[in-house]
Amino acid sequence: MTDSTPGFHDHLGIRSDPETLETEWMRDVLDVAGLSGGAFLKSCEFAGYVGTGQTGCNARFALEWDRPEGRPATIMGKFPSRDETARATGFGGSAYVTEWNFYRNFAHTVEVRAPQCYHAALNVEEQGFCLIMEDLSGSEQGDHFVGLNSDETALAIEQAVKLHAPRWGDATLPQSAPVQTTIDERSDALQMIYSMLLPAFLDRLGSRLDASIVGICESFGQNVKRWAQGTGTPLTLAHYDFRPDNFLFARDPGAPPIVVVDWQTVNEGLGMVDVAYVIASSCDPERRAGIERDLVEEYRRQLTATGINYDAETCWRDYRFGSFWGLAITVLATSMAARTERGDDLFVRMATQYGQQCLELDSLTLLTS
C-alpha cells in the first residue's frame, strides 16, 4: 500500500524482523526523517523486545553515531507479532493497516500526544509491517491491573479531548480510513463478529465471571447492531482502546507527561466511547462510581472550551451508551491476542470492570427502550 503523506517514503521498503534489521536500512530511514543532521550512523544493534506484544512486537535498537551529540541513542520499532495466530489475525483483520493508516493520515491532524513516527510501511499481501518511532525510554507503561491515580486519569481525559476535538463532526474522516465502509456495514459486521466470538469467549472465561457479567455480555449480544449505530452525537476520531496499558507516563525528567500508544483500533466513532472505557479501566468499580460524574463533566468542560457544543445531559447519556464498548472489545480481543496467563487474567478483569459499569449505569435501557 502506498501513500503520498509528507514525511513517509515508500521507496525505503519494509523490515518485519527486528533481529535481522540492517544498519544501512536504519541509516536511510533516519536520514530521510531528518534525525541524522549530517551525522553518520555507524551501527544499529537489536537491543531486545519491549512489552508483552500480544498483537504487535515492539523492539528497541541501540544506535552508534560518529557525532552522537543531539542524536537519539536508541530508537523503537513495531513489527508483526511473533505469535503465528496473532500475526495472522493482525494481517487478516484491521490491526496493522489501522495503525499504519493512523500515522500516515491522522496523527498530524490531531493534538493528542502520540509517539513521533519516522517510518510507516505496510504490505498486507506479503505480511510486511513496520513502524520506526521515537524511543520513550524515560516513560513507563501504565498497568491495567494497577489502574490510574487521579493525576494520571486527569492526563488521560485531557488527551481524549486533544484527540476528539480537532476532528469532531468532521464529515471527511471516512475519506482517510483504510477501508471505506458505511455505518450500516460497520454495524452489521460488529453484530456478526460479536455474536460469532461470544460463545468462545464464554467457553474460555465464563466460569471465572460473575453470572451478572455473563448476563450483560449475552444481553448486549442481542443489541450490538443498534449500539453501533450511535446516538446521533457527531462522530470524531476515537482510539477505541483507551486504557492504562496504552499510556506511557513520565518517570524521568524531560519525558512527556503522557503519551498515547497502540493505535491499532483507531476509527471514526463516538468520542465518549474512549471516556467511558478509560474511566472503567482506571480503577475498581467501587471507586469508579464515586468519580465518574466529575470526570465526565471535566471532559465536557474541556471539550466545550474548544468551541464544541455538548450539553451535560447529552454527554452523560453518551457516557452510558459508550460503556458497552468495553464489553465488545473484551470479547473481540480475547480471540485476537496470543493466549497467555496474564492475558486471560486481564480479560477477566476487563469484562468485570466494563460489565459492572454497564449494569450500574443501566445502559441496556438505552438500547431497548
N, C-alpha and C positions, 0 to 999 in steps of 0.2 A: 504494500500500500504506500502511496506517496502523498505528499502534501507540500504546499509552497509556503508554509508558515515561515516568516523570517526567523533565522537563528538555528534552524534544523536543516541538515544537509544529507539527503538520501544517498549520495554517492559514497558516503563513508561505510555504508553497509551495516550488518548486524553481527554481534557476537553473543551467542546464547550460553556459552560455557565459561563461567568466570575463571576456572582453573587453567584454561588454556589461552586466555586473552593476551594478545601480544603488545609489547611496549610501543611498537610502531603505530599500531591502530589507536591506542590511547593518546599517543602524541598528536596524531592527526585530529582526533576529537577535541582535545584541549586547545590546540592551535586555532581551529575553526571557531571554538567557543570564546576565544579571546582571553583564556586564562594564562596562556604561556607568556604573553607580554614580551616576546623576543627571547625568552629563555629556552633552553633545550632540555626536554625530558629525557634523562639518561636511562631510567628504568621504571617499570611499573610492575610491582610484585603483588600477587594474590595474598591477602593477609587474613583470610578466614571469612566465615559466614557470620551474619548478624541476625539475631532474632530466630523465631521458630519457622518462619517461611511456609505457612500452610498452603497458601495459594500462589506464592511467588518466592523467589530465592534472592536474598539480599547479601551482597558481598562487599568487603572493604578492600581497597588496594592502596599499597604504600607507594608513594611517588618520590623519585630522586631527581632533582634538577641541578643543572650546572650553576644556576643562580637561584637559590631557594627563597630568597627574601621576597615576600609578598605573594608567593605562590602556595597553593594548597599542598600539604604534606601527605594527605590522604584524599581519596575520592570514593564515592559509593556507586555501586551498580545494582540494578534489579534485573533479574533474569527469570526464565520459566522455572517452575517448581521442579525439584529433583525427584519428587514422587510422581510416578508414571500416571496414576489416576488423577491427581490434582493437575498435572501438566495437561493431560488430555482434556480435562474439564475446562481449564483456562483457555485453551485454544478453541475448543468446540463450543464454548459459551461466549460470554462477552467480557470476561475479566481483563484479559491482556489488551484487547482492542480498545476497551473503555479507558484504561489508564493511559495508554499511548495517545488516545484522542484528547484526553484532558490536557496533557502537557503541550500537545500540538495546537489545539484550538480554543481551549477555555482558560487556562491558567493566567494568561496575560490580560484577560478581560474582567477578572475579579480581584478583590483586595485581600483575600484570605492568604495567610502565610503558609504556603506550600514549599517543599524543597525546590531549590533552583535546579532546573533540569538543563543539562548541556547537550544531551543527545537522546533522541527517542526514535526507535526503529522497530518495525513490525513486519513480519511476513507470515500470515496465518497458514498458507499452504505448506510452507517449509518448516513450520513451527519454530520460527525465529522471533525473538523479542528481547529488547534490552533498553534500559534507561541508564544513563550516566548522570549522576546528581552530586550536589554538594554533600560532603560528609559532615553531619551534625553530631560529631563525637562529643561535643560539650553539652549535649542534651541527653535526657533519659526517657525511655519509653514509659508511658503510663501502663497500669496493670488493671485489667478489668476485675480481678479478684480483690484488689485493694480499693478500687474506686478513685474518686477525686475529692480533694479537700475543697473548702469554699473558694479559695483563691484560684485554684485550677479550674473549677467549674465556671467561675466568672470569666476566665480567659477563653474557655470553650464557647460560652454564649457570645462573647464578643466576636470570635472568629466565625460563628454561624452568621452573624449579621454581615460581616465582611464578605462572606461567600454569597449570601442571598440577595442583599440589597442591590448590587450592581446589575443583576440580570432579572430583577423582579418584574414579572409580567412581560418579559421580552419575547415577542412572537417569533423572533428569528432563532431562538435556541435550537429548535429541531433541525435547522439547516446545517448546524455544526455537529450533529450527532453522527456516530459512525454508521448507524443503520437508521434509515428513515422509516418510522412507524407512526401510526395514529394512536390516539389514546384508547380507542376501542380494541385495536390489535394488541396493545400492551396489556389491557385489562383481561382479554381472553387468554393471552399467554400466561399471565401470572396466575389466573384461576386454574388453568390446566396444570402448570408446573407444581403449584402448591398442593393441589388435590392428588397429583401423582406421587409426590415425595412425602406427604404427611404420614401414610401408613408405615413407611420405612423409618421415618423419624421416631414415631411412637414405638415401633418394634425395638428400636435400638435404645431409646432413652425413656420411654414411657413409664417403666417400672420405677424410675428414680424421681418421677414428678408427682406432685400432689394431684389428686383427682380433679380439683377445680381448674388446674392449669391445663390438664389434658382436655377438659371440657371446653375451655375457651379456645384452645387450638382447633378443636373439631368444629365449634360453632363458627369461628372465623372462616373455616374452610368452605362453608356454605355461602359466604358473602364476600369472598375475595374480589370478584369482578366489580361488585358495587363499590367496594372500598377503593379500588384502583382508579375509579372514575373521578375521584376527588370531591371537593366540597364547593367548588365554584370560585374559591380564592385564587387569585393569579398565581401561576406557577413560576418557578425560578430554577436556578441550578442548585441541586441538593446533593450532598455527599453520599447519603444512604448507608454509611457505616461509621457514623459519627460517635465514637465511643473511646474510652480511655486508652485501649491498646493502639489506637491510631493517632495519638497525640505524643509529641516529643516536648518535654518540658526542660527549661534551662537548669543545668546543675553546675555549670562553670561560668565565671564572669565573662560577659561578652556574648554569650549564647542567646538566641532569640527566646523570649518568654515562652512561646508555644509555637510549634509547627504541626500542621495537619498533614498526615501521610496516608498512603494506601488509597489511591483514587480509582480503584477497580470497579466501583459501583456508582460513580457519579452520573447523574442523569437529570433531565428535566423533571421537576416534581414539586410537591408541596413542601415549602421550607420548614413547616412545623414538624415534619417527619424527623428531621435532624434534631430539633429541640427536644421532642418527646423521647427520642432514642437516647440522647446523651444524658438527660436528667435521670431516666430509669437506670442507665448504665453506671452512673456516678456513685450510687450508694444503695444500701438495702432498702426494701420497700417502706420500712418504718420511718426512715429518715426522709425518703423522697416525699412522702405525704405531707411533711411539715415544711418543705422548702419549695415545692414545685410552683405554687402560685406566684411567689415572689420572683422566681427565675423566669417564668413565662412573661410576667409583666416587665421585667428588666429587658428581655429580648425585644418585646413590643416597643418599649420606650426608645431603645437604641435604633430600632428599625424606623420608627416614625420620625426620628431626628434626621434621617436621610431624606425625608420628604415623602415617604410612603404612608398612605392612609390605611390604617389597620386598627379597627376599634377593638376594645377589650373583650367584648362578648364573642365576636367572631374569632379572635385569636385563641380564646380558651376553648371554643368548640373545635378549632383546628388542632389544638394540642390533644384533646381527647381522641379525635379522629386519627391523628398521626401516630398514636401509641401502638396501633396494630402493626406497624412496620416491624417492630421488634420481633413479634412472633413470626412474621413472614420470613425475615432474613435468617432467623434461627433455624427454621425448618429447611430453608434452601441451602444454607451454608453447611449444615450437617452432611449433606450429600456431596458438596463440592470440595471440602477440605480433606487433607490427608488425616486419617483417623489416628489420634493419639489419646493417651490418658488425660492429659491436660485439656485437650480439645473437647473431649466428652464432658469433663467437669465444667468447662466454660459454657458449653451449650445448655447444660442443665441450669446453670446459674442464670444465663440469659433468658431462657424460657420462663423461669420463675420470676425474674425481675419484670419482664415485659408483660407476662400473663397477669401478674398481680396488679400492674399498672392499669391494664385494660379493665380488669374486674372492678377495681376501686373507683375508676372514673366512669363506670357504666358505659363504656364506649360502644358496646354492641348495639345499644338502642339507637345510635346514630345511623346504623346500617339497616335496622329492621323496622323502624317506626315510620 
